[in-house]
Amino acid sequence: MYESFMKRAIELAKKGLGRVNPNPPVGAVLVKDDKIVSEGYHPYFGGPHAERVAIEEAKRKGIDLSDVTLIVTLEPCDHYGKTPPCTDLIIESGIKKVVIGMRDPNPISGKGVEKLKRNGIEVIEGVLKSEVEKVCEFFLTYVSKKRPFVALKYASTLDGKIADVNSHSKWITQKLRHKVQEMRNIYSAVLVGAGTVLKDNPLLTCRLKDGRNPTRVILDRKGFLSEKNFRVFERNAKIIVFTENERAKYPEHVKKVLMDCSTENILRTLHDEGIDSLLVEGGAKMFSEFVKHCDVIYAFYSTKVFGKGIDIFQNVLATVEDPPRFKISHIEHLDTELFMELRPCSQG
């Protein structure tokens, strides 16, 4: 009976994508007499939580909360962080019933249900849980696996080439490219290798109106970009360069990380930097290295054929018996272009 209200809470939660990281996006609605009387969502990192926004709106309207049901995507927090505990506010407000989509897996804040129950509040759990988990997948991966949620994004020809025989790749696909800007707007960081910077000199910014530029991560093991000026180094977002060359020098505002640049070390360091989601954009070497860690692939295909060229995963060594395998979770197409969202088969 609460599914329709939870769907609204999920839509509200999505408004926080790309703004609340590494916090989870959360939406909440207050329901009275089978109607939504107020609603809220977590708008930005450090901002008020969804429950607080919805409750304070209801109070401004003069609504008696004693017979109101709070429906929220994630278990209300029970700790002091950048904001006070939402559990205390719920208890003080007089709300007697709370419906949640999923529990908070973070041990720091995931004790809200027990506290609400101890204070006589009825709690109903698991409403549209799988849909809530999908909205919170960055946060869930960040907390449970201690690494960012990893996505690979590539544009390919029908025969699996991301560039022609002369290494030219602009523009393999064009009509669906707006989706790339939407991805950059919600992912915390975007990663490319030094080869992509040398070849394309990209900005890696978000071109959407009111869009947010992701942190730019560059893997420059040998220091090929050292003491050179590229657009990716412009001062409009945080920039991190991973390198194994201790002599490599970058602009002062660029954070240089000197270490063994294995994918595991990179992902662990990005987690420690507070980056909950990583969009790997290029090139073939990066795709080959990160494919075993990826949680989703965003594949853009054109019906063009190059024949000879650069293969998407040309450095992957796999056998026919045990290759990396993916299932199609979403698909869109136009007359000459195709977009697929692919998930590892091991993810159930």
Wavefront OBJ file of the C-alpha trace (Angstrom):
o trace
v 0.000 0.000 0.000
v 3.016 2.288 0.354
v 4.620 1.594 -3.024
v 3.283 4.666 -4.840
v 4.483 6.963 -2.071
v 7.897 5.277 -2.005
v 8.181 5.795 -5.769
v 7.721 9.525 -5.188
v 10.375 9.425 -2.455
v 12.753 7.698 -4.889
v 12.166 10.388 -7.522
v 12.938 13.032 -4.920
v 16.109 11.181 -3.887
v 17.378 11.273 -7.486
v 17.494 15.079 -7.301
v 20.489 14.719 -5.007
v 22.538 12.542 -7.378
v 25.902 14.169 -7.994
v 25.345 16.690 -5.205
v 25.352 14.634 -2.007
v 28.311 12.294 -2.705
v 29.672 10.438 -0.835
v 26.465 10.592 1.187
v 23.492 8.588 -0.113
v 20.706 10.325 -2.043
v 17.574 10.246 0.107
v 13.962 11.272 -0.475
v 11.066 11.475 1.974
v 7.343 12.197 1.955
v 4.808 12.687 4.739
v 1.430 11.063 4.106
v -1.890 11.851 5.792
v -5.274 10.453 4.768
v -3.611 8.741 1.757
v -2.259 12.054 0.439
v 1.242 13.524 0.427
v 1.208 16.614 2.645
v 4.920 17.484 2.463
v 8.115 16.160 0.940
v 11.867 16.650 0.942
v 15.212 15.351 -0.257
v 18.878 15.648 0.697
v 19.971 18.523 -1.597
v 23.759 18.623 -1.175
v 26.587 17.227 0.943
v 26.347 18.778 4.385
v 22.818 20.017 3.736
v 19.640 19.101 5.634
v 18.485 15.506 5.405
v 15.319 14.563 3.557
v 13.332 13.755 6.706
v 14.148 17.130 8.254
v 13.131 19.018 5.100
v 9.783 17.183 4.920
v 9.009 17.529 8.631
v 9.880 21.223 8.778
v 7.711 21.899 5.718
v 4.798 20.138 7.419
v 5.311 22.182 10.573
v 5.254 25.420 8.580
v 1.907 24.307 7.175
v 0.585 23.711 10.691
v 0.028 19.981 10.133
v -0.501 17.764 13.185
v 2.153 15.042 12.793
v 0.718 12.593 15.312
v -1.297 10.790 12.633
v 1.124 11.267 9.737
v 3.235 8.477 8.177
v 6.823 9.239 7.182
v 7.961 7.363 4.091
v 11.702 7.601 3.441
v 14.015 5.726 1.092
v 16.789 5.093 3.634
v 16.782 4.320 7.350
v 16.887 7.610 9.314
v 20.322 8.363 10.757
v 21.033 8.159 14.481
v 24.322 10.022 14.859
v 25.677 13.536 14.923
v 27.481 14.404 11.702
v 27.106 17.598 9.731
v 23.468 17.563 10.878
v 21.750 16.288 14.082
v 20.191 12.781 14.132
v 16.975 12.492 12.137
v 15.698 9.895 14.630
v 15.545 12.517 17.386
v 13.558 14.894 15.189
v 11.112 12.134 14.199
v 10.551 11.152 17.830
v 10.117 14.763 18.948
v 7.675 15.477 16.102
v 5.159 12.909 17.320
v 5.203 10.745 14.173
v 4.018 7.221 15.019
v 4.769 5.296 11.809
v 7.856 5.248 9.561
v 8.183 3.299 6.308
v 11.683 2.775 4.885
v 12.997 1.327 1.658
v 16.235 -0.089 3.049
v 18.447 -0.031 6.103
v 21.595 2.078 6.177
v 24.624 -0.262 5.761
v 26.952 2.320 7.319
v 27.675 1.098 10.878
v 28.159 4.702 12.005
v 24.593 5.725 11.249
v 22.686 2.463 10.767
v 20.931 2.131 14.121
v 17.914 4.316 13.457
v 15.273 1.582 13.214
v 16.041 0.198 16.671
v 15.885 3.645 18.259
v 12.566 4.449 16.603
v 11.091 1.148 17.794
v 12.359 1.691 21.343
v 10.415 4.935 21.343
v 7.147 3.303 20.331
v 7.259 4.123 16.616
v 6.037 1.476 14.180
v 8.609 0.789 11.457
v 7.831 -0.977 8.182
v 10.892 -2.036 6.158
v 11.781 -3.152 2.645
v 9.233 -1.255 0.544
v 10.626 -1.164 -3.053
v 13.984 -2.154 -1.588
v 15.603 -3.135 -4.913
v 14.645 0.186 -6.508
v 16.043 2.098 -3.553
v 19.263 0.062 -3.715
v 19.669 1.031 -7.381
v 19.434 4.745 -6.526
v 21.926 4.244 -3.677
v 24.360 1.990 -5.573
v 27.243 4.487 -5.381
v 26.867 4.707 -1.607
v 26.381 0.964 -1.113
v 29.553 0.119 -3.039
v 31.520 2.884 -1.321
v 30.542 1.652 2.160
v 30.588 -2.124 1.633
v 33.538 -2.555 -0.760
v 35.663 0.422 0.355
v 36.080 1.607 -3.214
v 34.148 3.801 -5.656
v 31.347 2.413 -7.796
v 33.102 1.912 -11.166
v 31.559 2.520 -14.594
v 33.209 2.106 -17.984
v 31.984 4.377 -20.773
v 32.992 3.927 -24.397
v 31.809 4.708 -27.906
v 32.438 1.937 -30.437
v 31.797 0.961 -34.010
v 29.740 -2.104 -34.849
v 32.949 -4.154 -35.042
v 34.186 -3.063 -31.602
v 36.625 -0.277 -32.510
v 36.974 2.845 -30.342
v 39.290 4.493 -32.890
v 40.270 3.941 -36.522
v 43.622 2.733 -37.811
v 44.973 6.297 -37.459
v 43.784 6.525 -33.813
v 41.007 8.981 -34.732
v 37.867 8.595 -32.614
v 35.776 11.787 -33.057
v 32.918 11.320 -33.470
v 32.006 7.629 -33.542
v 28.607 8.341 -31.988
v 26.872 11.725 -31.813
v 23.097 11.503 -31.371
v 23.212 9.952 -27.893
v 26.183 11.907 -26.576
v 24.012 14.013 -24.256
v 23.899 10.976 -21.991
v 27.635 11.348 -21.355
v 27.053 14.816 -19.891
v 24.346 13.392 -17.643
v 26.825 10.797 -16.389
v 29.506 13.380 -15.662
v 26.941 15.363 -13.727
v 26.288 12.565 -11.210
v 29.602 10.668 -11.007
v 32.080 12.017 -8.460
v 35.083 11.545 -10.745
v 36.034 10.785 -14.337
v 39.234 8.915 -15.242
v 41.359 8.775 -18.388
v 44.867 7.628 -19.158
v 47.753 9.804 -20.285
v 47.328 8.534 -23.846
v 43.820 9.990 -24.069
v 45.074 13.362 -22.791
v 47.920 13.407 -25.321
v 45.671 12.380 -28.214
v 42.437 14.286 -27.507
v 43.403 17.055 -25.025
v 39.936 16.755 -23.395
v 38.323 19.052 -20.833
v 36.281 16.294 -19.137
v 33.759 18.865 -17.901
v 29.976 18.665 -17.663
v 28.284 20.816 -20.324
v 24.792 20.659 -18.832
v 23.198 23.873 -17.654
v 23.802 24.075 -13.892
v 25.850 20.889 -14.225
v 28.616 19.956 -11.814
v 32.134 19.187 -12.994
v 33.470 15.876 -11.661
v 36.896 15.435 -10.129
v 39.326 14.657 -12.947
v 41.575 11.651 -12.418
v 44.481 11.019 -14.786
v 46.656 7.918 -14.790
v 50.110 8.975 -15.958
v 52.388 6.163 -14.806
v 55.466 7.201 -16.757
v 54.990 10.963 -16.394
v 54.284 11.704 -20.067
v 52.192 14.735 -19.061
v 54.875 16.188 -16.802
v 55.591 19.927 -17.237
v 53.110 20.191 -20.103
v 49.965 22.269 -20.364
v 46.702 20.486 -21.146
v 43.057 21.561 -20.927
v 42.374 18.804 -18.409
v 44.520 20.751 -15.916
v 42.283 23.835 -15.988
v 41.196 25.066 -12.551
v 37.467 24.295 -12.671
v 37.452 21.053 -10.692
v 39.611 18.987 -8.377
v 42.377 17.178 -10.289
v 44.296 14.068 -9.197
v 47.184 12.543 -11.143
v 48.470 9.062 -10.321
v 52.045 8.416 -11.391
v 55.007 6.145 -10.705
v 57.482 8.787 -11.864
v 58.777 10.667 -8.828
v 60.248 13.399 -11.052
v 56.966 14.149 -12.792
v 55.750 17.722 -12.216
v 52.235 19.114 -12.683
v 50.590 22.488 -12.008
v 50.505 23.463 -8.326
v 46.734 23.009 -8.031
v 46.972 19.390 -9.246
v 47.247 16.703 -6.578
v 50.044 14.304 -7.505
v 49.830 10.805 -6.013
v 53.105 8.889 -6.294
v 52.616 5.158 -5.826
v 52.375 1.742 -7.440
v 49.496 2.495 -9.842
v 47.642 -0.798 -9.695
v 43.893 -0.516 -10.167
v 43.377 -1.746 -6.594
v 45.626 0.983 -5.181
v 43.956 3.667 -7.308
v 40.464 2.659 -6.216
v 41.487 2.449 -2.561
v 43.061 5.908 -2.687
v 40.030 7.418 -4.426
v 37.816 5.935 -1.699
v 39.993 7.622 0.912
v 39.593 10.884 -1.029
v 35.815 10.641 -0.548
v 35.099 9.677 -4.163
v 32.172 7.258 -4.243
v 31.811 6.822 -8.024
v 34.234 6.710 -10.932
v 33.458 7.014 -14.644
v 36.295 5.496 -16.701
v 36.223 7.201 -20.103
v 39.366 6.097 -21.868
v 41.175 4.599 -23.509
v 41.544 0.951 -24.429
v 44.278 0.323 -21.868
v 42.145 1.809 -19.086
v 39.104 -0.220 -20.165
v 41.184 -3.403 -20.121
v 42.580 -2.666 -16.658
v 39.324 -1.659 -14.972
v 36.908 -4.138 -16.579
v 37.452 -6.680 -13.794
v 36.460 -4.059 -11.212
v 33.558 -2.428 -13.036
v 29.993 -2.403 -11.728
v 28.410 -1.199 -14.976
v 29.371 -0.555 -18.608
v 27.786 2.247 -20.626
v 28.287 1.162 -24.228
v 27.533 3.489 -27.130
v 27.556 1.755 -30.522
v 27.459 3.204 -34.006
v 26.557 1.115 -37.060
v 29.840 2.226 -38.679
v 32.511 -0.380 -39.408
v 36.265 0.380 -39.274
v 37.755 -3.047 -39.834
v 41.249 -2.276 -38.563
v 41.545 0.020 -35.575
v 41.798 0.061 -31.780
v 39.770 -2.602 -29.995
v 37.824 -1.725 -26.849
v 39.430 -4.355 -24.619
v 42.534 -5.114 -26.653
v 44.691 -5.809 -23.579
v 42.325 -8.273 -21.900
v 43.547 -11.858 -21.935
v 40.616 -14.242 -21.569
v 39.698 -17.712 -22.752
v 36.459 -18.894 -24.302
v 35.844 -20.976 -21.166
v 35.976 -18.112 -18.653
v 35.699 -14.602 -20.141
v 34.269 -11.574 -18.308
v 30.509 -11.738 -18.964
v 27.815 -9.087 -18.803
v 24.043 -8.954 -19.056
v 22.033 -6.198 -20.714
v 20.102 -4.236 -18.090
v 18.902 -1.370 -20.310
v 18.899 -0.566 -24.019
v 18.013 2.422 -26.225
v 18.455 2.876 -29.960
v 18.050 5.308 -32.810
v 18.368 4.594 -36.522
v 22.194 4.351 -36.534
v 23.153 4.330 -32.851
v 22.651 2.040 -29.889
v 23.115 2.557 -26.142
v 23.394 -0.365 -23.758
v 23.808 -0.531 -19.993
v 25.593 -3.744 -19.068
v 26.016 -5.304 -15.640
v 28.430 -8.110 -14.614
v 26.652 -11.462 -14.631
v 28.033 -12.217 -11.153
v 25.896 -9.409 -9.698
v 22.821 -11.627 -9.759
l 1 2 3 4 5 6 7 8 9 10 11 12 13 14 15 16 17 18 19 20 21 22 23 24 25 26 27 28 29 30 31 32 33 34 35 36 37 38 39 40 41 42 43 44 45 46 47 48 49 50 51 52 53 54 55 56 57 58 59 60 61 62 63 64 65 66 67 68 69 70 71 72 73 74 75 76 77 78 79 80 81 82 83 84 85 86 87 88 89 90 91 92 93 94 95 96 97 98 99 100 101 102 103 104 105 106 107 108 109 110 111 112 113 114 115 116 117 118 119 120 121 122 123 124 125 126 127 128 129 130 131 132 133 134 135 136 137 138 139 140 141 142 143 144 145 146 147 148 149 150 151 152 153 154 155 156 157 158 159 160 161 162 163 164 165 166 167 168 169 170 171 172 173 174 175 176 177 178 179 180 181 182 183 184 185 186 187 188 189 190 191 192 193 194 195 196 197 198 199 200 201 202 203 204 205 206 207 208 209 210 211 212 213 214 215 216 217 218 219 220 221 222 223 224 225 226 227 228 229 230 231 232 233 234 235 236 237 238 239 240 241 242 243 244 245 246 247 248 249 250 251 252 253 254 255 256 257 258 259 260 261 262 263 264 265 266 267 268 269 270 271 272 273 274 275 276 277 278 279 280 281 282 283 284 285 286 287 288 289 290 291 292 293 294 295 296 297 298 299 300 301 302 303 304 305 306 307 308 309 310 311 312 313 314 315 316 317 318 319 320 321 322 323 324 325 326 327 328 329 330 331 332 333 334 335 336 337 338 339 340 341 342 343 344 345 346 347 348
